[in-house]
């Protein structure tokens, strides 16, 4: 077990994959380490989080560096609504199927949809994709499943036919990419099956969406630990000895998240974190003050340089 200030006890497999298996991805490890190689020279260290989410950890880090939180760094439309026209990030690495996705969601009842996305980099085994497909077919809920173009060939050949019972009444929609913020904020959404990348985790917390955590690599296992054990807004799935999330386990987690007692607690906690996230970036909130402090410091530094 490993104890990190401000965090719960971690097992080896709950640590970032670069730590739990140092030899697995040496090039990514080097890239990550190099990013922090001169951190002791930094005047400021800014984080996409907010004070209320990780107070003990941030207090410990503040003893080492000038740490400030400036998050959640998602468009104003979804939080404080203070910046007109700030509706999206303005950058997408894949082609978004917005119309198809939102039109489909608009036809669904509130809290009836499971959203499944493993992010932009995770590569699942063929067997794993098939298990997820079987679970989604077997569950009692609608689902929106993001499967990148490079992964589409792993979907069972009959799957799309199986989810369409008649025109316009599809149980599920499989799409190559979607406007995630719009999806997470849509009233039809019930929970998010996620790889727990930090951006997806922050977006889900900020929009009050419970999570089913299915981490793959990097920081995701540690994020999933926080999602379940600290913030209590999610359930982490259990994989078998081959590292595969089986149909029965995923179905069980979906059922618990959508209608179980733990699911009710997750929804309540998610709502509370959403409120705190909005407070943090609103005028006078912790992140708002930190941004103002940073900008004021930059202005003073510029004046000094100009006068020098």
MIDRENDO-465343 format. One record per residue: x, y, z of N, C-alpha, C in turn; residue number from 1. Coordinates in Angstrom, 1 decimal. Layout:
     n_c1     n_c2     n_c3    ca_c1    ca_c2    ca_c3     c_c1     c_c2     c_c3   pos
        X        Y        Z        X        Y        Z        X        Y        Z   NUM
...
//
This chain:
     n_c1     n_c2     n_c3    ca_c1    ca_c2    ca_c3     c_c1     c_c2     c_c3   pos
      0.8     -1.2      0.0      0.0      0.0      0.0      0.9      1.3      0.0     1
      0.4      2.3     -0.6      1.1      3.6     -0.7      0.3      4.7     -0.2     2
      0.9      5.6      0.7      0.2      6.7      1.2      0.7      8.0      0.7     3
     -0.1      8.8      0.0      0.2     10.0     -0.6     -0.6     11.1      0.2     4
      0.1     12.2      0.7     -0.6     13.2      1.5     -1.9     13.7      0.8     5
     -3.0     13.7      1.6     -4.2     14.2      1.0     -5.0     13.1      0.2     6
     -4.5     11.9      0.1     -5.2     10.9     -0.7     -5.3      9.6      0.1     7
     -6.2      8.7     -0.2     -6.4      7.5      0.5     -5.2      6.5      0.2     8
     -5.2      5.4      0.9     -4.2      4.4      0.7     -4.4      3.8     -0.7     9
     -3.3      3.7     -1.5     -3.4      3.1     -2.8     -2.7      1.8     -2.8    10
     -3.3      0.8     -3.5     -2.6     -0.4     -3.9     -1.7     -0.1     -5.1    11
     -0.9     -1.0     -5.4      0.0     -0.9     -6.6     -0.8     -0.6     -7.9    12
     -1.8     -1.4     -8.1     -2.6     -1.3     -9.3     -3.5      0.0     -9.4    13
     -3.6      0.7     -8.2     -4.4      1.9     -8.2     -3.5      3.1     -8.5    14
     -2.2      2.9     -8.5     -1.2      4.0     -8.9     -1.2      4.2    -10.4    15
     -0.8      5.4    -10.9     -0.6      5.6    -12.3      0.2      4.4    -12.9    16
     -0.2      4.1    -14.1      0.4      2.9    -14.8      1.9      3.1    -15.0    17
      2.4      4.4    -15.1      3.8      4.7    -15.2      4.6      4.3    -14.0    18
      3.9      4.2    -12.8      4.5      3.9    -11.6      4.3      2.4    -11.3    19
      3.1      1.9    -11.5      2.9      0.5    -11.2      3.6     -0.5    -12.1    20
      3.8      0.0    -13.3      4.5     -0.8    -14.3      5.5      0.1    -15.1    21
      6.6      0.3    -14.5      7.5      1.3    -15.1      8.0      1.0    -16.5    22
      8.1     -0.3    -16.8      8.6     -0.7    -18.1      7.6     -0.8    -19.2    23
      6.3     -0.5    -18.9      5.3     -0.7    -19.8      5.3      0.2    -21.0    24
      5.5      1.5    -20.7      5.5      2.6    -21.8      6.6      3.6    -21.5    25
      7.9      3.2    -21.7      9.0      4.0    -21.3      9.1      5.4    -22.0    26
      8.6      5.5    -23.2      8.7      6.7    -23.9      7.7      7.7    -23.3    27
      6.5      7.2    -23.0      5.5      8.1    -22.3      5.9      8.5    -20.9    28
      6.6      7.6    -20.2      7.1      7.9    -18.9      8.1      9.1    -19.0    29
      9.1      8.9    -20.0     10.1     10.0    -20.2      9.4     11.3    -20.5    30
      8.4     11.3    -21.4      7.7     12.5    -21.8      7.1     13.2    -20.5    31
      6.5     12.4    -19.7      5.8     12.9    -18.5      6.8     13.4    -17.5    32
      7.9     12.7    -17.3      8.9     13.2    -16.3      9.6     14.5    -16.8    33
      9.9     14.5    -18.1     10.5     15.7    -18.7      9.6     17.0    -18.5    34
      8.3     16.8    -18.5      7.4     18.0    -18.3      7.6     18.7    -17.0    35
      8.1     17.9    -16.0      8.3     18.5    -14.7      9.7     18.6    -14.2    36
     10.6     18.5    -15.2     12.1     18.5    -14.9     12.6     19.7    -14.3    37
     11.9     20.9    -14.6     12.4     22.1    -14.0     11.3     22.8    -13.2    38
     10.4     22.0    -12.6      9.3     22.6    -11.8      9.8     23.5    -10.6    39
     11.0     23.2    -10.1     11.4     23.9     -8.9     11.8     25.4     -9.3    40
     11.9     25.6    -10.6     12.2     27.0    -11.1     10.9     27.8    -11.5    41
      9.8     27.1    -11.4      8.5     27.7    -11.8      8.0     28.7    -10.8    42
      7.6     29.9    -11.2      7.0     30.9    -10.3      5.6     30.5     -9.9    43
      4.9     29.8    -10.8      3.5     29.4    -10.6      3.3     28.0    -11.1    44
      2.5     27.3    -10.4      2.0     25.9    -10.9      0.5     26.0    -10.8    45
     -0.1     26.0    -12.0     -1.6     26.1    -12.1     -2.2     24.7    -12.5    46
     -3.3     24.4    -11.8     -3.9     23.1    -12.0     -5.4     23.2    -12.4    47
     -5.8     22.3    -13.3     -7.2     22.3    -13.7     -7.9     21.4    -12.7    48
     -8.2     22.1    -11.5     -9.0     21.5    -10.5     -9.5     22.6     -9.7    49
    -10.2     22.4     -8.5    -10.6     23.5     -7.7    -10.4     23.1     -6.2    50
    -10.2     24.2     -5.4     -9.8     24.0     -4.0    -10.7     23.0     -3.2    51
    -12.0     23.1     -3.4    -12.9     22.3     -2.6    -12.8     20.8     -3.0    52
    -12.3     20.5     -4.1    -12.2     19.1     -4.6    -11.1     18.3     -3.9    53
     -9.9     19.0     -3.8     -8.7     18.3     -3.3     -8.0     19.2     -2.2    54
     -8.6     19.6     -1.2     -8.0     20.6     -0.2     -6.7     20.1      0.4    55
     -6.7     18.9      0.9     -5.5     18.4      1.7     -4.4     18.2      0.8    56
     -4.6     17.6     -0.4     -3.5     17.4     -1.4     -2.9     18.8     -1.8    57
     -3.8     19.7     -2.1     -3.3     21.1     -2.6     -2.6     21.8     -1.5    58
     -3.0     21.7     -0.2     -2.3     22.3      0.9     -0.9     21.7      1.0    59
     -0.8     20.4      0.8      0.6     19.8      0.9      1.5     20.3     -0.2    60
      0.9     20.3     -1.4      1.7     20.8     -2.6      2.1     22.2     -2.5    61
      1.2     23.0     -1.8      1.5     24.5     -1.7      2.8     24.7     -0.8    62
      3.2     23.7     -0.1      4.4     23.9      0.7      5.6     23.7     -0.1    63
      5.5     23.2     -1.3      6.6     22.9     -2.2      6.7     24.0     -3.4    64
      5.5     24.4     -3.9      5.5     25.3     -5.0      4.3     26.3     -4.8    65
      4.3     27.4     -5.6      3.2     28.3     -5.6      2.1     27.8     -6.4    66
      1.3     26.9     -5.8      0.2     26.2     -6.4     -1.1     27.0     -6.4    67
     -1.7     27.1     -7.5     -3.0     27.7     -7.6     -4.0     26.9     -8.5    68
     -5.2     26.7     -8.1     -6.2     26.0     -8.9     -6.9     27.0     -9.8    69
     -7.2     26.7    -11.0     -7.9     27.6    -11.9     -9.1     26.9    -12.6    70
     -9.5     25.7    -12.1    -10.5     25.0    -12.8    -11.9     25.0    -12.1    71
    -12.8     24.3    -12.7    -12.7     23.5    -13.9    -12.6     24.4    -15.1    72
    -11.6     24.0    -16.0    -11.4     24.8    -17.2    -12.3     24.3    -18.4    73
    -13.6     24.4    -18.2    -14.5     24.1    -19.2    -15.3     25.3    -19.6    74
    -15.9     25.4    -20.8    -16.5     26.6    -21.3    -17.5     27.2    -20.3    75
    -17.6     28.5    -20.2    -18.4     29.2    -19.3    -19.9     28.8    -19.4    76
    -20.4     28.4    -20.5    -21.8     28.0    -20.7    -22.2     27.0    -19.8    77
    -21.3     26.1    -19.4    -21.7     24.9    -18.5    -21.4     25.2    -17.1    78
    -20.9     26.4    -16.7    -20.6     26.6    -15.3    -21.2     28.0    -14.9    79
    -20.4     29.0    -14.9    -20.9     30.3    -14.4    -21.7     31.1    -15.4    80
    -21.6     30.8    -16.7    -22.3     31.5    -17.7    -22.0     33.0    -17.8    81
    -20.8     33.4    -17.4    -20.4     34.8    -17.4    -19.8     35.3    -18.7    82
    -19.3     34.4    -19.5    -18.7     34.8    -20.8    -19.6     34.4    -21.9    83
    -20.1     35.4    -22.6    -21.0     35.2    -23.7    -20.3     34.6    -24.9    84
    -20.8     33.5    -25.5    -20.2     32.9    -26.6    -19.2     31.8    -26.3    85
    -18.9     31.6    -25.0    -17.9     30.6    -24.6    -18.7     29.3    -24.4    86
    -18.9     28.6    -25.6    -19.7     27.5    -25.6    -19.0     26.1    -25.8    87
    -17.7     26.2    -26.3    -17.0     25.0    -26.5    -15.5     25.3    -26.4    88
    -14.7     24.2    -26.5    -13.2     24.4    -26.4    -12.6     25.0    -27.7    89
    -13.4     24.9    -28.8    -12.9     25.4    -30.1    -11.9     24.5    -30.8    90
    -11.8     23.3    -30.3    -10.8     22.4    -30.9    -11.4     20.9    -30.7    91
    -11.4     20.2    -31.8    -11.8     18.8    -31.8    -10.8     18.0    -32.6    92
    -10.3     16.9    -32.0     -9.3     16.1    -32.7    -10.0     15.1    -33.7    93
    -11.3     14.9    -33.5    -12.1     14.0    -34.5    -13.3     14.8    -35.0    94
    -13.9     14.3    -36.0    -15.1     14.9    -36.6    -16.3     14.5    -35.7    95
    -16.9     15.6    -35.3    -18.1     15.4    -34.3    -19.4     15.2    -35.1    96
    -20.2     14.2    -34.7    -21.5     14.0    -35.2    -22.5     14.6    -34.3    97
    -22.5     15.9    -34.2    -23.4     16.6    -33.3    -24.9     16.4    -33.5    98
    -25.3     16.7    -34.8    -26.7     16.6    -35.1    -27.3     15.3    -34.8    99
    -26.7     14.2    -35.3    -27.2     12.9    -35.1    -27.2     12.5    -33.6   100
    -26.2     12.9    -32.9    -26.1     12.6    -31.5    -27.2     13.3    -30.6   101
    -27.3     14.6    -30.8    -28.2     15.4    -30.0    -29.7     15.1    -30.4   102
    -29.9     14.9    -31.6    -31.3     14.6    -32.1    -31.7     13.3    -31.4   103
    -30.8     12.3    -31.4    -31.1     11.0    -30.7    -31.4     11.2    -29.3   104
    -30.6     12.0    -28.6    -30.8     12.2    -27.1    -32.1     12.9    -26.9   105
    -32.4     13.9    -27.7    -33.6     14.7    -27.5    -34.9     13.8    -27.5   106
    -34.8     12.6    -28.2    -35.9     11.7    -28.3    -36.1     10.8    -27.1   107
    -35.1     10.9    -26.1    -35.1     10.0    -25.0    -35.6     10.6    -23.7   108
    -36.1      9.8    -22.8    -36.6     10.3    -21.5    -35.4     10.8    -20.7   109
    -35.8     11.6    -19.7    -34.7     12.1    -18.7    -34.1     10.9    -18.0   110
    -32.8     11.0    -17.7    -32.1     10.0    -16.9    -32.3      8.5    -17.5   111
    -32.3      8.4    -18.8    -32.6      7.0    -19.3    -31.4      6.5    -20.2   112
    -30.3      7.3    -20.3    -29.3      7.0    -21.3    -27.9      6.7    -20.5   113
    -27.3      5.7    -20.9    -25.9      5.4    -20.5    -25.0      5.9    -21.6   114
    -24.0      6.7    -21.2    -23.1      7.2    -22.1    -21.7      6.5    -21.9   115
    -21.2      5.9    -23.0    -20.0      5.1    -22.9    -18.9      5.7    -23.8   116
    -17.8      6.1    -23.2    -16.7      6.6    -24.1    -15.3      6.3    -23.3   117
    -14.4      5.8    -24.1    -13.1      5.5    -23.6    -12.0      6.5    -24.0   118
    -12.5      7.7    -24.4    -11.6      8.8    -24.7    -10.9      8.6    -26.1   119
     -9.9      9.4    -26.3     -9.3      9.5    -27.6     -8.1      8.6    -27.9   120
     -7.6      7.9    -26.8     -6.4      7.1    -27.0     -6.5      5.6    -26.6   121
     -7.4      5.3    -25.7     -7.5      3.9    -25.3     -7.8      2.9    -26.4   122
     -7.1      1.8    -26.4     -7.3      0.8    -27.4     -7.8     -0.5    -26.7   123
     -9.0     -0.9    -26.9     -9.5     -2.1    -26.2     -9.3     -3.3    -27.0   124
     -9.2     -4.4    -26.4     -9.0     -5.7    -27.0    -10.4     -6.1    -27.7   125
    -10.3     -6.9    -28.8    -11.5     -7.3    -29.5    -12.5     -8.0    -28.5   126
    -12.0     -8.8    -27.6    -12.8     -9.5    -26.6    -13.5     -8.5    -25.7   127
    -12.8     -7.4    -25.4    -13.4     -6.4    -24.5    -14.5     -5.7    -25.1   128
    -14.3     -5.3    -26.4    -15.4     -4.6    -27.1    -16.6     -5.5    -27.2   129
    -16.4     -6.7    -27.5    -17.5     -7.6    -27.6    -18.3     -7.8    -26.2   130
    -17.6     -7.8    -25.1    -18.2     -7.9    -23.8    -19.0     -6.6    -23.5   131
    -18.5     -5.5    -23.9    -19.2     -4.2    -23.7    -20.5     -4.2    -24.5   132
    -20.4     -4.7    -25.8    -21.5     -4.7    -26.7    -22.6     -5.6    -26.1   133
    -22.2     -6.7    -25.6    -23.2     -7.7    -25.0    -23.9     -7.1    -23.8   134
    -23.1     -6.4    -23.0    -23.7     -5.8    -21.8    -24.7     -4.7    -22.1   135
    -24.3     -3.8    -23.1    -25.2     -2.8    -23.5    -26.5     -3.3    -24.1   136
    -26.4     -4.4    -24.9    -27.6     -5.0    -25.4    -28.5     -5.6    -24.3   137
    -27.8     -6.1    -23.2    -28.5     -6.8    -22.2    -29.1     -5.9    -21.1   138
    -28.6     -4.7    -21.0    -29.1     -3.8    -20.0    -30.5     -3.2    -20.3   139
    -31.2     -2.6    -19.4    -32.5     -2.1    -19.6    -32.6     -0.6    -20.0   140
    -31.5     -0.1    -20.4    -31.4      1.3    -20.6    -30.9      1.7    -22.1   141
    -31.3      2.9    -22.5    -30.7      3.4    -23.8    -29.2      3.6    -23.6   142
    -28.5      3.6    -24.7    -27.1      3.9    -24.5    -26.5      4.6    -25.8   143
    -25.6      5.5    -25.5    -24.8      6.2    -26.5    -23.4      5.8    -26.4   144
    -22.9      5.1    -27.4    -21.5      4.5    -27.3    -20.6      5.1    -28.3   145
    -19.6      5.8    -27.8    -18.6      6.3    -28.7    -17.5      5.3    -29.0   146
    -17.4      5.0    -30.3    -16.3      4.0    -30.7    -15.6      4.7    -31.9   147
    -14.3      5.0    -31.7    -13.6      5.7    -32.7    -13.5      4.9    -34.0   148
    -13.3      5.6    -35.1    -13.2      4.9    -36.4    -12.2      3.8    -36.4   149
    -11.1      4.0    -35.7    -10.0      3.0    -35.7    -10.4      1.7    -34.9   150
    -11.5      1.8    -34.1    -11.9      0.7    -33.3    -13.2      0.1    -33.8   151
    -13.9      0.7    -34.8    -15.2      0.2    -35.2    -15.2     -1.2    -35.7   152
    -14.1     -1.7    -36.3    -14.0     -3.1    -36.8    -14.2     -4.1    -35.7   153
    -14.0     -3.7    -34.4    -14.1     -4.7    -33.3    -15.6     -4.9    -32.8   154
    -16.5     -4.0    -33.3    -17.9     -4.2    -32.9    -18.5     -5.4    -33.6   155
    -19.2     -6.3    -32.9    -19.8     -7.5    -33.5    -20.7     -7.1    -34.7   156
    -20.6     -7.9    -35.7    -21.2     -7.6    -37.0    -22.7     -7.4    -37.0   157
    -23.4     -8.0    -36.0    -24.8     -7.9    -36.0    -25.3     -6.9    -34.9   158
    -24.4     -6.2    -34.3    -24.7     -5.3    -33.2    -25.6     -4.2    -33.6   159
    -25.3     -3.5    -34.6    -26.1     -2.3    -35.0    -27.5     -2.8    -35.4   160
    -27.7     -3.9    -36.0    -29.0     -4.4    -36.4    -29.8     -4.8    -35.1   161
    -29.1     -5.4    -34.2    -29.7     -5.8    -32.9    -30.3     -4.6    -32.1   162
    -29.6     -3.5    -32.2    -30.1     -2.3    -31.3    -31.2     -1.5    -32.0   163
    -31.6     -1.9    -33.2    -32.6     -1.1    -34.0    -33.8     -2.0    -34.1   164
    -34.8     -1.8    -33.3    -36.0     -2.6    -33.3    -37.0     -2.1    -34.4   165
    -37.0     -0.8    -34.6    -37.8     -0.2    -35.7    -37.3      1.2    -36.0   166
    -37.6      1.8    -37.1    -37.1      3.1    -37.5    -37.5      4.1    -36.4   167
    -36.5      4.9    -35.9    -36.8      6.0    -35.0    -36.9      5.6    -33.5   168
    -36.8      4.3    -33.2    -36.9      3.9    -31.8    -35.7      3.1    -31.3   169
    -34.5      3.5    -31.8    -33.3      2.7    -31.5    -33.0      2.8    -30.0   170
    -32.7      1.6    -29.4    -32.3      1.5    -28.0    -30.9      2.2    -27.8   171
    -30.0      2.0    -28.9    -28.7      2.6    -28.7    -28.2      3.3    -30.0   172
    -27.2      4.1    -29.8    -26.6      4.8    -30.9    -25.1      4.6    -30.7   173
    -24.5      4.1    -31.8    -23.0      4.0    -31.8    -22.5      5.1    -32.7   174
    -21.5      5.9    -32.2    -21.1      7.1    -33.0    -19.6      7.2    -32.8   175
    -18.9      7.7    -33.8    -17.4      7.8    -33.8    -16.9      8.8    -32.9   176
    -17.6      9.9    -32.7    -17.2     11.0    -31.7    -18.4     11.9    -31.5   177
    -18.4     12.5    -30.3    -19.6     13.3    -30.0    -19.2     14.6    -29.2   178
    -20.1     15.6    -29.1    -19.8     16.8    -28.3    -20.0     16.4    -26.8   179
    -19.0     16.0    -26.2    -19.1     15.4    -24.9    -19.8     16.3    -23.8   180
    -19.4     17.6    -23.8    -20.0     18.5    -22.9    -21.6     18.6    -23.1   181
    -22.0     18.7    -24.3    -23.4     18.7    -24.6    -24.1     17.4    -24.1   182
    -23.4     16.3    -24.3    -24.0     15.0    -23.9    -24.1     14.9    -22.4   183
    -23.0     15.3    -21.7    -23.0     15.2    -20.3    -24.0     16.1    -19.6   184
    -24.3     17.2    -20.3    -25.3     18.2    -19.7    -26.7     17.9    -20.1   185
    -26.9     16.9    -21.0    -28.2     16.7    -21.5    -29.1     16.0    -20.4   186
    -30.4     16.4    -20.3    -31.2     15.8    -19.3    -31.5     14.3    -19.5   187
    -31.3     13.8    -20.7    -31.5     12.3    -20.9    -30.5     11.5    -20.3   188
    -29.3     12.1    -20.0    -28.2     11.3    -19.5    -28.4     10.8    -18.1   189
    -28.1      9.5    -17.9    -28.2      8.9    -16.5    -26.8      8.7    -15.9   190
    -25.8      8.1    -16.6    -24.5      8.0    -16.0    -23.5      7.8    -17.2   191
    -22.2      7.9    -16.8    -21.1      7.9    -17.8    -20.2      6.8    -17.5   192
    -20.1      5.9    -18.5    -19.1      4.8    -18.4    -17.8      5.4    -19.0   193
    -16.8      5.6    -18.2    -15.6      6.4    -18.6    -14.3      5.8    -18.2   194
    -13.3      6.1    -19.0    -11.9      5.6    -18.8    -11.3      6.4    -17.6   195
    -11.9      7.5    -17.2    -11.5      8.4    -16.1    -10.2      9.1    -16.5   196
    -10.1      9.5    -17.7     -9.1     10.6    -18.0     -9.4     11.8    -17.3   197
     -8.4     12.7    -17.0     -8.7     13.8    -16.1     -9.7     14.8    -16.7   198
     -9.6     15.1    -18.0    -10.6     16.0    -18.6    -12.0     15.4    -18.5   199
    -12.2     14.2    -18.8    -13.5     13.6    -18.7    -14.0     13.5    -17.3   200
    -13.1     13.3    -16.3    -13.5     13.2    -14.9    -14.0     14.6    -14.4   201
    -13.2     15.6    -14.8    -13.6     17.0    -14.4    -14.9     17.4    -15.0   202
    -15.1     17.1    -16.3    -16.3     17.5    -16.9    -17.5     16.8    -16.3   203
    -17.4     15.5    -16.0    -18.4     14.8    -15.4    -18.8     15.3    -14.0   204
    -17.7     15.6    -13.2    -18.0     16.2    -11.9    -18.6     17.6    -12.0   205
    -18.2     18.4    -12.9    -18.7     19.7    -13.1    -20.1     19.8    -13.6   206
    -20.5     18.7    -14.2    -21.9     18.7    -14.8    -22.8     17.8    -14.0   207
    -22.3     17.2    -12.9    -23.1     16.5    -12.0    -23.5     15.1    -12.5   208
    -22.6     14.4    -13.2    -23.0     13.1    -13.8    -22.3     12.0    -13.0   209
    -23.0     11.0    -12.5    -22.4      9.9    -11.9    -21.6      9.1    -12.9   210
    -20.5      8.3    -12.4    -19.6      7.6    -13.3    -19.5      6.1    -13.0   211
    -19.3      5.4    -14.0    -18.9      4.0    -13.9    -17.4      4.0    -14.4   212
    -16.5      3.8    -13.5    -15.1      4.0    -13.8    -14.5      2.7    -14.4   213
    -13.9      2.8    -15.6    -13.3      1.7    -16.2    -11.9      2.2    -16.7   214
    -10.9      2.4    -15.8     -9.6      3.0    -16.2     -8.8      2.1    -17.0   215
     -8.0      2.7    -17.9     -7.1      1.9    -18.8     -5.6      2.0    -18.5   216
     -5.1      3.2    -18.3     -3.7      3.4    -18.2     -3.4      4.8    -17.6   217
     -2.1      5.2    -17.6     -1.7      6.5    -17.2     -2.3      6.9    -15.8   218
     -2.9      8.1    -15.6     -3.4      8.5    -14.3     -4.8      8.0    -14.0   219
     -5.3      7.3    -15.0     -6.7      6.8    -14.9     -7.1      5.9    -13.7   220
     -6.2      5.0    -13.3     -6.5      4.2    -12.2     -6.6      5.0    -10.9   221
     -5.7      6.0    -10.8     -5.7      6.9     -9.6     -7.0      7.8     -9.6   222
     -7.3      8.3    -10.7     -8.5      9.1    -10.8     -9.8      8.3    -10.5   223
     -9.8      7.0    -10.9    -10.9      6.2    -10.6    -11.1      5.9     -9.1   224
     -9.9      5.8     -8.4     -9.9      5.6     -7.0    -10.6      6.8     -6.3   225
    -10.2      8.0     -6.8    -10.8      9.2     -6.2    -12.3      9.3     -6.5   226
    -12.7      8.9     -7.7    -14.1      9.0     -8.1    -15.0      8.1     -7.2   227
    -14.5      6.9     -6.9    -15.2      6.0     -6.0    -15.1      6.3     -4.5   228
    -13.8      6.4     -4.1    -13.6      6.4     -2.6    -13.5      7.8     -2.0   229
    -13.2      8.8     -2.7    -13.1     10.2     -2.1    -14.3     11.0     -2.4   230
    -14.6     11.2     -3.7    -15.7     12.0     -4.1    -17.0     11.3     -4.1   231
    -16.9      9.9     -4.1    -18.1      9.1     -4.0    -19.2      9.4     -5.1   232
    -18.7      9.5     -6.3    -19.6      9.8     -7.4    -19.6      8.7     -8.5   233
    -19.0      7.5     -8.1    -18.9      6.5     -9.1    -18.6      5.1     -8.5   234
    -18.7      4.1     -9.4    -18.4      2.7     -9.1    -17.3      2.3    -10.0   235
    -16.2      1.7     -9.5    -15.2      1.2    -10.3    -15.5     -0.3    -10.6   236
    -15.4     -0.6    -11.9    -15.7     -2.0    -12.4    -14.6     -2.9    -11.9   237
    -14.9     -4.2    -11.8    -13.9     -5.2    -11.5    -13.7     -6.0    -12.8   238
    -12.4     -6.2    -13.1    -12.0     -7.0    -14.3    -11.6     -8.4    -13.8   239
    -11.6     -9.4    -14.7    -11.2    -10.7    -14.4     -9.7    -10.9    -14.4   240
     -9.2    -12.1    -14.3     -7.7    -12.4    -14.2     -7.0    -12.1    -15.6   241
     -7.8    -12.0    -16.6     -7.3    -11.6    -17.9     -7.4    -10.1    -18.2   242
     -7.8     -9.3    -17.2     -8.0     -7.9    -17.4     -9.2     -7.5    -18.2   243
    -10.2     -8.4    -18.3    -11.4     -8.1    -19.1    -12.6     -7.8    -18.2   244
    -13.3     -6.7    -18.5    -14.5     -6.4    -17.9    -15.6     -7.2    -18.6   245
    -16.2     -8.1    -17.8    -17.2     -9.0    -18.4    -18.6     -8.4    -18.4   246
    -19.4     -9.0    -19.3    -20.8     -8.5    -19.5    -21.6     -8.4    -18.2   247
    -21.5     -9.5    -17.4    -22.3     -9.5    -16.1    -21.9     -8.4    -15.2   248
    -20.6     -8.1    -15.1    -20.1     -7.1    -14.2    -20.5     -5.7    -14.6   249
    -20.4     -5.5    -15.9    -20.8     -4.1    -16.4    -22.3     -3.9    -16.3   250
    -23.1     -5.0    -16.5    -24.6     -4.9    -16.4    -24.9     -4.6    -14.9   251
    -24.2     -5.2    -14.0    -24.5     -5.0    -12.6    -24.1     -3.6    -12.2   252
    -23.0     -3.1    -12.6    -22.6     -1.7    -12.3    -23.6     -0.7    -12.9   253
    -24.1     -0.9    -14.1    -25.0      0.0    -14.7    -26.3      0.0    -13.9   254
    -26.8     -1.2    -13.5    -28.1     -1.3    -12.8    -27.9     -0.5    -11.4   255
    -26.8     -0.7    -10.8    -26.6     -0.1     -9.5    -26.5      1.5     -9.6   256
    -25.8      1.9    -10.7    -25.6      3.4    -10.9    -26.9      4.0    -11.2   257
    -27.8      3.3    -12.0    -29.0      3.9    -12.5    -30.2      3.8    -11.5   258
    -30.2      2.8    -10.7    -31.4      2.6     -9.8    -31.1      2.1     -8.4   259
    -29.8      1.8     -8.1    -29.5      1.2     -6.8    -29.3      2.3     -5.7   260
    -29.1      1.8     -4.5    -28.9      2.7     -3.3    -27.6      3.5     -3.5   261
    -26.6      2.8     -3.9    -25.3      3.5     -4.1    -25.5      4.5     -5.3   262
    -26.2      4.2     -6.3    -26.5      5.1     -7.4    -27.2      6.4     -6.9   263
    -28.1      6.2     -6.0    -28.8      7.4     -5.4    -27.8      8.3     -4.7   264
    -26.9      7.7     -4.0    -25.9      8.5     -3.2    -24.9      9.2     -4.2   265
    -24.6      8.4     -5.3    -23.7      9.0     -6.3    -24.3     10.2     -7.0   266
    -25.6     10.1     -7.3    -26.3     11.3     -7.9    -26.4     12.5     -7.0   267
    -26.6     12.2     -5.7    -26.6     13.3     -4.7    -25.3     14.0     -4.6   268
    -24.2     13.2     -4.5    -22.9     13.7     -4.4    -22.5     14.4     -5.7   269
    -22.8     13.9     -6.8    -22.5     14.5     -8.1    -23.1     15.9     -8.2   270
    -24.3     16.0     -7.7    -25.0     17.3     -7.7    -24.3     18.3     -6.8   271
    -23.8     17.9     -5.7    -23.1     18.7     -4.7    -21.8     19.2     -5.4   272
    -21.0     18.3     -6.0    -19.8     18.7     -6.7    -20.0     19.7     -7.8   273
    -21.1     19.5     -8.5    -21.5     20.4     -9.6    -21.6     21.8     -9.0   274
    -22.4     21.9     -7.9    -22.6     23.2     -7.3    -21.3     23.9     -6.8   275
    -20.4     23.1     -6.3    -19.1     23.6     -5.8    -18.2     24.0     -7.0   276
    -18.3     23.3     -8.1    -17.5     23.6     -9.3    -18.0     25.0     -9.8   277
    -19.3     25.2     -9.8    -19.8     26.5    -10.3    -19.4     27.6     -9.4   278
    -19.4     27.4     -8.1    -19.0     28.4     -7.1    -17.5     28.7     -7.3   279
    -16.7     27.7     -7.6    -15.3     28.0     -7.7    -14.9     28.9     -8.8   280
    -15.6     28.8    -10.0    -15.3     29.7    -11.1    -16.2     31.0    -11.2   281
    -17.2     31.0    -10.3    -18.0     32.2    -10.3    -17.3     33.4     -9.7   282
    -17.8     34.6     -9.8    -17.1     35.8     -9.3    -16.9     35.6     -7.8   283
    -15.6     35.8     -7.4    -15.3     35.7     -5.9    -15.0     34.2     -5.5   284
    -15.2     33.3     -6.4    -14.9     31.9     -6.0    -13.4     31.6     -6.0   285
    -13.0     30.5     -5.5    -11.6     30.2     -5.3    -10.8     30.2     -6.6   286
    -11.2     29.6     -7.6    -10.5     29.6     -8.9    -10.5     31.0     -9.5   287
    -11.7     31.7     -9.4    -11.8     33.0     -9.9    -10.8     34.0     -9.3   288
    -10.6     33.9     -8.0     -9.6     34.7     -7.3     -8.2     34.3     -7.7   289
     -8.0     33.0     -7.9     -6.6     32.6     -8.2     -6.2     33.1     -9.6   290
     -7.2     33.1    -10.6     -6.9     33.6    -11.9     -6.6     35.1    -11.8   291
     -7.4     35.9    -11.0     -7.2     37.3    -10.9     -5.8     37.6    -10.2   292
     -5.4     36.8     -9.2     -4.1     36.9     -8.6     -3.0     36.7     -9.6   293
     -3.1     35.7    -10.4     -2.1     35.3    -11.4     -2.0     36.5    -12.4   294
     -3.1     36.9    -12.9     -3.1     38.0    -14.0     -2.5     39.3    -13.4   295
     -2.8     39.6    -12.2     -2.3     40.8    -11.5     -0.8     40.7    -11.4   296
     -0.3     39.5    -11.0      1.1     39.3    -10.9      1.8     39.5    -12.3   297
      1.2     39.0    -13.3      1.8     39.1    -14.7      1.8     40.5    -15.1   298
      0.8     41.3    -14.8      0.8     42.7    -15.1      1.9     43.5    -14.4   299
      2.1     43.2    -13.1      3.2     43.8    -12.4      4.6     43.4    -12.9   300
      4.7     42.1    -13.3      6.0     41.7    -13.9      6.2     42.4    -15.2   301
      5.2     42.6    -16.0      5.4     43.3    -17.3      5.8     44.8    -17.1   302
      5.2     45.4    -16.0      5.5     46.8    -15.7      7.0     46.9    -15.3   303
      7.4     45.9    -14.5      8.8     45.9    -14.0      9.8     45.8    -15.2   304
      9.4     44.8    -16.1     10.3     44.6    -17.3     10.3     45.8    -18.2   305
      9.2     46.5    -18.3      9.2     47.7    -19.2     10.0     48.8    -18.6   306
     10.0     48.9    -17.3     10.7     50.0    -16.6     12.1     49.7    -16.4   307
     12.5     48.4    -16.6     13.8     48.0    -16.4     14.7     48.4    -17.6   308
//
